[in-house]
Amino acid sequence: MYRHYHLFLLAALMLVGSLHAELYIVTDESAPLYQEVKRVDTLQRGEVVEASINRQHDDWLNLRHEGEEYSSPRKHFRGESEVQLALEHADIDYQTEQERLRHELELLETRLQQGFFSLLRLNRERILYQRVDVRSVDPQTGRTRIDHTHTPVLTARSARRLEREWEKQTEDQRQEIASLQRKLVDGQLDYLRKRSDLQANARLLATHARYPERYRYDPYLATTRNVQLFRSNRVAAYLKRGDIVIGVPHDKHEDWVVVRHQNAEYLARKSQIVSRGDMRLKHAIKVTRLEGALARLQSDLNMLGAREQLVQHLLAELEVPRISTEYIVTDSLHPGSAGRDYGTRATDVYYLHVPSARRTARDLEKLAESMRAQHQQLADAIADHRRQLATEQSDYQQQAGKLEQAWRSFLEK
């Protein structure tokens, strides 16, 4: 019973009225064409036809192809308005997801920076002491004796535990940041590929409206030396790298392109030539990767700059006079900057352990020197990526300009 209904539906589609016609493009691998109850032909991906939605069955199209009337399931096609809407939706989805990932990345980078600051400041917490009065009674005289000792605000054991905690936390945050950065780039590349497909559909539809006989043709650039051109299964000619030809995708073999060269038609391998759209996509992917790497390098440089400033600030705080005293009162250093509450008061007096302060200062000097070298490495890498980006932009503009000129010449013939 279902088979009889299906056959009746196909026959009825050719008889009932249709809504207004517009251009549709095949977006699946293929689209079957029916006449009455028979499948009689097939359209390939990228083919454009004038069609209209059936009035009674809006999941079918009535269309004309090469002078014949057909019906085909609408699911294999997209109309001009649908392509434009899909482009807008792709843009919105991409921007929304990118904003979410960038926000997460900013939060993680802030926490990473705070963790580094806490780990660095731990160095000065280790050298802060408080003076403790120790009272004792002289057994001979019975008098009370007051001696002074200095106890660390942060014990060595506590300092090591805090250091291990922050180092582990810092490593975890680095891995999370790297994962988010990969997601950002992967999302950009997926968007570029999706948008490239949609833009290709839009270009085919627009070209068909003006040049219905030539809309599937495109200029192709030879990308390898001695591109072989075939005729009758034999190599009949060659293209040099950089040569430009006009071609159209083969109807049955997607790995081949039919090209025009010196007033004759040949077959060329698609892997050895590149169309405008594919070249534009490759360029966009390369630029996206370079810009992503450049953004990461610039972010690392900015964070490094903030860390360098903190190291210099700590070095200034640790300057001690050339005296033999083991402990000196400090007004600038106070505990708690490493994110811990020591139960101290603002009125408490703190002492700096001078030998430890000098050792810590020497360690910070070495760290500052290492940071200066890292700063230069990052600056050099940024400059190198900027040069690569400029070269890529220049090369692409030259090649794209030549392809566009060849395309205009072809259309004007």
Buried (B, 14 or more C-beta within 10 A) or exposed (E): EEEEEEEEBBBBBBEEEBEEBBBBBBBEEEBBBBBEEEEEBBBBBBBBBBBBBBEEBEEBBBBEBEEEEBBBBBEBBBBBEBBBEBBEEBEEEBEEBBEEBEEBBEEBBEBBBBBBBBBBBBBBBBBBBBBEEEEEEEEEEEEEEEEEEEEBBBEEEBBEEBBEEBEEBBEEBEEBBEEBBEBBBEBBBEBBEBBBBBBBBBBBBBBBEEEEEBBBBBBBBBBEEEBBBBEEEEEBBBBEEEBBBBBBBBEEEEEBBBBBBEEEEBBBBBEBBBBBBBBBBBBBBBBBBBBBBBBBBBBBBEBBEEBBEBBEEBBEBBEBEEEEEEBEEBEEBBBEBBBBEBEBEEEEEBBBBBEBBBBBBEEBEEBBEEBEEBBEBBEEBBEEBEEBBEEBBEEBEEBBEBBEEBBEEBEEE
